[in-house]
Amino acid sequence: MAQQHLDPTDPTAQVVSGDALAGYLRAQATEFLRALRLHRETGGDAGTPARTKSRAGDNGSGESVDAARALRRSARRISASLHTFRPLLDADWSEAIRPELAWLSGTLALEHACAARLERLLLALHRLSGATVLPSQTGVPGMPGAASGAQKAAAGDTGPPTHPAATPERGNLTVGAAKAGALLERQLTLARTRAHSTALQALGSSRFHAVADSIAVLASEVPLTPAAATADLRPLAAAAQERLTDAVAALPLVTAGSPYNAEALIHGLSPDPAPHPQDAPWHQVRLLLRLHRYAREVLYSDNAPVDVRLLAAGQSLNRHRDASEAAAAAAQAARTPRIAPATAYALGVLHADQRHEVEAARFAFQQSWQMQRVGTP
């Protein structure tokens, strides 16, 4: 049973007017324009993970990555605020800009998502193989010989083992892991390259320039309705919180608290590449939690207390999303025609491992959501 939630001292006990919303949107629009200027000054290398660039000593590209991340961050917050507080904003303008911000944020996130997914899967293969070093060393940032290892694994020449002697079953998995890693690297690197090209095309398109022009106007003039000056933001923010609470109540938290979820195996061998049927409600809760967090930012401005409960829940849902998408990538790789049995077996073990990570994230969310609310200034 969930414990009673005890709210900390609420600085929003008084009416929060539309001026707070206008100030928040102007601040986010200004941050968007600042990030856009930095992105252009640093060469616009859209979205390559900063840790990869920093290892290569490319500070300019690292700054560009930070700028792209700031662009996504501001776009998400503006879009979320337009959604939560849409009765107080010009309807036509709001409905026109929101899909464009979602398009921009999603486009800029794709390349980073591909790189992070590849790193997650390769680290999991390394862990599951029980080897000190994966034979292929494919694509894990910072590991020497990554490219040559991938080529050897693709050609079936993995060289002498560099890990302790393993049992036959474990040996099959290690050999399969090398080739599975090479296959995943080829597929996800190709996806990452395409995402990079798409992001660069998007940032140079007339569609993006129209979005940037709208944000520039927003930085100086927020299109509020006449009633917004005297309206109270708290009921709209409370409605966002209520939608989140209702969505969480619909989740199978009892199942998430069990050590074994047999229903997660349903459709596990289906040829349908659609997302796992159990994941969609959890992804929806993640989005609603984000809307709630951003609504709190509007209400509290810079004085928002850190809700440890929300923070832990958000981290669990991010982990859930990452593991779910990684499992889907492993399943997609396993559908590649004419792969070796050992490779298919390794990908199957990898898929099962990531689905275990999904279950662990759900359990962690259940634990964090049901704990007593704690706020820190």
C-alpha positions as CSV (number, residue, x, y, z in Angstrom):
1,M,0.0,0.0,0.0
2,A,1.3,3.4,-0.9
3,Q,2.4,5.6,2.0
4,Q,0.8,9.0,2.5
5,H,2.4,11.7,0.5
6,L,3.4,14.7,2.6
7,D,3.8,17.9,0.7
8,P,6.6,20.2,1.8
9,T,5.9,23.9,2.5
10,D,4.3,25.1,-0.7
11,P,5.5,28.6,-1.9
12,T,2.6,28.5,-4.4
13,A,-0.1,28.8,-1.7
14,Q,-1.1,32.1,-3.4
15,V,-2.4,32.6,-6.9
16,V,0.1,32.1,-9.6
17,S,-0.9,34.3,-12.5
18,G,-0.3,34.2,-16.2
19,D,2.7,36.4,-15.8
20,A,4.6,33.4,-14.4
21,L,3.8,31.5,-17.5
22,A,4.9,34.3,-19.7
23,G,8.2,34.7,-17.9
24,Y,8.9,31.0,-18.1
25,L,8.2,30.8,-21.8
26,R,10.3,33.9,-22.5
27,A,13.2,32.4,-20.5
28,Q,13.0,29.1,-22.4
29,A,12.7,30.9,-25.7
30,T,15.8,32.9,-24.9
31,E,17.7,29.7,-23.9
32,F,16.6,28.2,-27.2
33,L,18.0,31.2,-29.2
34,R,21.2,31.1,-27.2
35,A,21.7,27.4,-27.8
36,L,21.0,27.9,-31.5
37,R,23.6,30.6,-31.8
38,L,26.1,28.4,-30.0
39,H,25.3,25.5,-32.2
40,R,26.0,27.6,-35.3
41,E,29.2,29.0,-33.9
42,T,30.6,25.6,-33.1
43,G,29.8,24.1,-36.5
44,G,26.4,22.5,-35.9
45,D,27.6,18.8,-35.5
46,A,24.1,17.8,-34.6
47,G,23.8,15.5,-31.7
48,T,27.0,13.4,-31.6
49,P,27.4,12.2,-28.0
50,A,29.6,14.6,-26.0
51,R,31.6,11.8,-24.3
52,T,32.7,10.4,-27.7
53,K,33.8,13.8,-28.9
54,S,35.6,14.7,-25.7
55,R,37.6,11.5,-25.9
56,A,38.8,12.6,-29.3
57,G,39.7,16.0,-27.9
58,D,37.3,17.9,-30.1
59,N,36.1,20.7,-27.8
60,G,34.2,22.5,-30.6
61,S,32.1,19.4,-31.4
62,G,31.5,18.8,-27.7
63,E,30.1,22.4,-27.4
64,S,28.0,21.7,-30.4
65,V,26.6,18.6,-28.7
66,D,25.8,20.6,-25.6
67,A,24.1,23.2,-27.8
68,A,22.0,20.6,-29.5
69,R,21.0,19.1,-26.1
70,A,20.0,22.6,-24.9
71,L,17.9,23.1,-28.0
72,R,16.0,19.9,-27.3
73,R,15.7,20.8,-23.6
74,S,14.1,24.2,-24.4
75,A,11.9,22.8,-27.2
76,R,10.5,20.1,-24.8
77,R,9.8,22.6,-22.1
78,I,8.1,25.1,-24.4
79,S,6.0,22.4,-26.0
80,A,5.0,20.9,-22.7
81,S,4.0,24.3,-21.3
82,L,1.9,25.1,-24.4
83,H,0.2,21.7,-23.8
84,T,-0.5,22.1,-20.1
85,F,-1.5,25.7,-20.1
86,R,-3.1,25.8,-23.5
87,P,-6.4,27.5,-22.3
88,L,-4.3,30.6,-21.4
89,L,-2.6,30.8,-24.8
90,D,-3.6,31.8,-28.3
91,A,-5.1,28.6,-29.6
92,D,-4.1,28.9,-33.3
93,W,-0.5,29.9,-32.5
94,S,-0.1,27.2,-29.9
95,E,-1.6,24.4,-32.0
96,A,0.6,25.4,-34.9
97,I,4.0,25.5,-33.0
98,R,3.6,22.5,-30.8
99,P,3.9,19.8,-33.5
100,E,6.9,21.7,-34.9
101,L,8.7,21.7,-31.6
102,A,8.0,18.0,-31.2
103,W,9.4,17.3,-34.6
104,L,12.5,19.3,-33.9
105,S,13.1,17.7,-30.5
106,G,12.6,14.2,-31.9
107,T,14.8,14.8,-34.9
108,L,17.7,16.1,-32.8
109,A,17.4,13.2,-30.3
110,L,17.7,10.4,-32.8
111,E,21.5,10.3,-33.3
112,H,22.2,10.4,-29.6
113,A,19.6,7.7,-29.0
114,C,21.3,5.4,-31.6
115,A,24.8,5.9,-30.1
116,A,23.6,5.4,-26.6
117,R,21.6,2.2,-27.6
118,L,24.7,0.8,-29.3
119,E,26.9,1.4,-26.3
120,R,24.3,-0.1,-24.0
121,L,24.0,-3.3,-26.0
122,L,27.8,-3.7,-26.5
123,L,28.3,-3.3,-22.7
124,A,25.6,-5.8,-22.1
125,L,27.3,-8.3,-24.5
126,H,30.6,-7.7,-22.8
127,R,29.0,-8.4,-19.4
128,L,27.0,-11.5,-20.6
129,S,30.0,-13.1,-22.3
130,G,31.9,-13.3,-19.0
131,A,35.0,-12.1,-20.9
132,T,37.6,-9.6,-19.7
133,V,37.5,-8.1,-23.2
134,L,35.0,-8.8,-26.0
135,P,36.8,-10.3,-29.0
136,S,35.4,-7.6,-31.3
137,Q,35.6,-4.5,-29.1
138,T,33.0,-3.1,-31.4
139,G,32.0,0.5,-31.0
140,V,32.4,0.9,-27.3
141,P,33.7,4.5,-26.9
142,G,37.2,4.7,-25.6
143,M,38.1,1.1,-26.2
144,P,41.3,0.7,-28.4
145,G,41.1,-1.3,-31.6
146,A,37.3,-1.0,-31.9
147,A,37.3,-0.7,-35.7
148,S,39.8,-3.5,-36.4
149,G,37.9,-5.8,-33.9
150,A,34.7,-5.2,-35.7
151,Q,36.2,-6.1,-39.0
152,K,37.7,-9.3,-37.6
153,A,34.4,-10.3,-36.1
154,A,32.5,-9.6,-39.3
155,A,35.0,-11.8,-41.1
156,G,34.7,-14.6,-38.5
157,D,38.4,-14.1,-37.4
158,T,38.2,-13.2,-33.7
159,G,41.8,-14.2,-32.9
160,P,42.8,-16.0,-29.8
161,P,40.5,-15.6,-26.8
162,T,41.6,-12.9,-24.3
163,H,39.3,-14.1,-21.5
164,P,39.5,-17.0,-19.1
165,A,38.5,-20.5,-20.3
166,A,34.8,-20.9,-20.4
167,T,32.4,-23.8,-20.5
168,P,31.2,-24.9,-24.0
169,E,27.8,-23.1,-23.6
170,R,29.6,-20.0,-22.4
171,G,32.1,-20.3,-25.2
172,N,29.3,-20.4,-27.8
173,L,27.9,-17.2,-26.3
174,T,31.2,-15.4,-26.4
175,V,31.8,-16.3,-30.1
176,G,28.2,-15.3,-30.8
177,A,28.6,-12.1,-28.9
178,A,31.5,-11.0,-31.0
179,K,29.6,-11.4,-34.2
180,A,26.4,-10.1,-32.6
181,G,28.3,-7.0,-31.6
182,A,29.6,-6.5,-35.1
183,L,26.1,-6.9,-36.5
184,L,24.6,-4.4,-34.0
185,E,27.4,-2.0,-34.8
186,R,26.8,-2.1,-38.5
187,Q,23.0,-1.6,-38.1
188,L,23.0,1.1,-35.4
189,T,26.0,3.0,-36.9
190,L,24.0,3.1,-40.2
191,A,21.0,4.3,-38.3
192,R,23.1,6.9,-36.5
193,T,24.6,8.2,-39.7
194,R,21.1,8.6,-41.3
195,A,19.9,10.3,-38.1
196,H,22.9,12.7,-38.3
197,S,22.2,13.5,-41.9
198,T,18.5,14.0,-41.1
199,A,19.3,16.4,-38.2
200,L,21.6,18.5,-40.4
201,Q,19.0,18.7,-43.2
202,A,16.4,19.6,-40.6
203,L,18.5,22.4,-39.1
204,G,19.0,23.9,-42.6
205,S,15.4,23.6,-43.7
206,S,12.9,26.3,-44.1
207,R,10.7,24.4,-41.6
208,F,13.3,24.8,-38.9
209,H,13.8,28.5,-39.7
210,A,10.1,29.1,-39.3
211,V,10.2,27.5,-35.9
212,A,13.2,29.6,-34.9
213,D,11.4,32.7,-36.1
214,S,8.4,31.8,-33.9
215,I,10.6,31.2,-30.9
216,A,12.3,34.6,-31.5
217,V,8.9,36.3,-31.4
218,L,8.1,34.3,-28.2
219,A,11.2,35.6,-26.5
220,S,9.8,39.1,-26.6
221,E,6.0,38.6,-26.8
222,V,4.0,35.7,-25.4
223,P,0.6,35.3,-27.0
224,L,-1.5,35.0,-23.9
225,T,-5.3,35.3,-23.9
226,P,-6.9,38.3,-22.3
227,A,-8.0,36.2,-19.3
228,A,-4.5,34.9,-18.6
229,A,-3.5,38.1,-16.6
230,T,-5.9,37.2,-13.8
231,A,-6.1,33.4,-14.3
232,D,-4.6,31.0,-11.8
233,L,-2.1,28.5,-13.2
234,R,-2.4,26.1,-10.3
235,P,-5.6,24.3,-11.4
236,L,-4.1,23.5,-14.8
237,A,-0.9,22.2,-13.2
238,A,-3.0,20.2,-10.8
239,A,-4.8,18.7,-13.8
240,A,-1.5,17.6,-15.3
241,Q,-0.6,15.9,-12.0
242,E,-4.0,14.2,-11.9
243,R,-3.5,12.8,-15.4
244,L,-0.2,11.4,-14.2
245,T,-1.7,9.9,-11.1
246,D,-4.5,8.3,-13.0
247,A,-2.0,6.8,-15.6
248,V,0.1,5.4,-12.8
249,A,-2.9,3.9,-11.1
250,A,-3.7,2.0,-14.3
251,L,-0.2,0.5,-14.4
252,P,0.2,-3.1,-13.2
253,L,2.3,-2.1,-10.2
254,V,1.5,-5.4,-8.4
255,T,3.0,-7.2,-11.3
256,A,6.0,-4.9,-11.3
257,G,6.6,-5.8,-7.7
258,S,6.8,-9.5,-8.5
259,P,10.1,-11.2,-9.3
260,Y,8.7,-12.9,-12.4
261,N,6.4,-11.5,-15.0
262,A,5.2,-14.4,-17.1
263,E,3.1,-12.2,-19.3
264,A,6.2,-10.4,-20.5
265,L,7.0,-13.5,-22.6
266,I,3.7,-13.3,-24.6
267,H,4.4,-12.4,-28.2
268,G,8.1,-12.8,-27.5
269,L,8.7,-14.7,-30.8
270,S,6.2,-12.8,-32.8
271,P,7.6,-11.7,-36.2
272,D,5.7,-8.4,-35.7
273,P,8.4,-5.6,-35.1
274,A,5.9,-3.5,-33.2
275,P,6.9,-2.4,-29.7
276,H,6.2,-4.8,-26.8
277,P,2.5,-4.5,-25.9
278,Q,3.3,-4.0,-22.2
279,D,5.6,-1.0,-22.7
280,A,3.2,1.6,-24.1
281,P,1.5,2.5,-20.8
282,W,4.8,2.9,-19.1
283,H,6.1,5.2,-21.9
284,Q,2.9,7.2,-21.6
285,V,3.5,7.6,-17.8
286,R,7.1,8.8,-18.6
287,L,5.7,11.6,-20.8
288,L,3.1,12.6,-18.3
289,L,5.7,12.7,-15.5
290,R,7.7,15.0,-17.7
291,L,4.7,17.3,-18.2
292,H,4.1,17.4,-14.5
293,R,7.8,18.3,-13.8
294,Y,7.7,21.1,-16.3
295,A,4.4,22.4,-14.9
296,R,6.1,22.5,-11.5
297,E,8.9,24.5,-13.0
298,V,6.4,27.1,-14.2
299,L,4.7,27.4,-10.8
300,Y,7.9,27.6,-8.7
301,S,10.1,29.4,-11.2
302,D,13.7,29.2,-9.9
303,N,12.6,28.2,-6.4
304,A,11.3,24.7,-7.3
305,P,12.1,22.2,-4.5
306,V,13.7,19.0,-5.6
307,D,11.2,16.2,-5.3
308,V,13.3,13.1,-4.7
309,R,10.3,10.9,-5.4
310,L,9.7,12.4,-8.8
311,L,13.4,12.4,-9.6
312,A,13.8,8.7,-8.8
313,A,10.6,7.8,-10.7
314,G,11.8,9.7,-13.7
315,Q,15.2,7.9,-13.7
316,S,13.5,4.6,-13.5
317,L,11.2,5.4,-16.4
318,N,14.2,6.6,-18.5
319,R,15.9,3.3,-17.8
320,H,12.8,1.5,-18.8
321,R,12.6,3.3,-22.1
322,D,16.3,2.7,-22.8
323,A,16.1,-1.0,-22.0
324,S,12.9,-1.4,-24.0
325,E,14.4,0.2,-27.1
326,A,17.6,-1.8,-26.7
327,A,15.6,-5.0,-26.5
328,A,13.8,-4.1,-29.7
329,A,17.1,-3.4,-31.5
330,A,18.4,-6.8,-30.4
331,A,15.3,-8.4,-31.7
332,Q,15.5,-6.6,-35.0
333,A,19.1,-7.7,-35.4
334,A,18.1,-11.3,-34.7
335,R,15.7,-11.1,-37.7
336,T,18.6,-10.5,-40.1
337,P,18.6,-13.3,-42.7
338,R,21.3,-16.0,-42.8
339,I,23.1,-15.2,-39.5
340,A,25.0,-17.9,-37.7
341,P,23.2,-19.9,-35.0
342,A,25.7,-18.7,-32.3
343,T,25.0,-15.1,-33.4
344,A,21.2,-15.6,-33.2
345,Y,21.6,-17.2,-29.8
346,A,23.7,-14.3,-28.4
347,L,21.1,-11.8,-29.7
348,G,18.4,-13.9,-28.0
349,V,20.2,-13.8,-24.7
350,L,20.8,-10.1,-25.2
351,H,17.1,-9.5,-25.8
352,A,16.2,-11.4,-22.7
353,D,18.7,-9.5,-20.7
354,Q,17.3,-6.2,-21.8
355,R,13.8,-7.3,-21.0
356,H,15.0,-8.2,-17.5
357,E,16.3,-4.7,-17.3
358,V,12.8,-3.5,-18.3
359,E,11.3,-5.5,-15.4
360,A,14.0,-4.2,-13.0
361,A,13.1,-0.6,-14.0
362,R,9.5,-1.2,-13.4
363,F,10.2,-2.6,-10.0
364,A,12.4,0.4,-9.2
365,F,9.6,2.8,-10.3
366,Q,7.1,1.0,-8.1
367,Q,9.4,1.4,-5.1
368,S,10.1,5.0,-5.8
369,W,6.5,6.0,-6.5
370,Q,5.2,4.4,-3.4
371,M,7.7,5.9,-1.1
372,Q,7.0,8.9,1.0
373,R,7.3,12.2,-0.8
374,V,10.4,14.0,0.2
375,G,11.3,17.6,-0.9
376,T,14.7,19.3,-0.5
377,P,15.2,23.0,-1.0
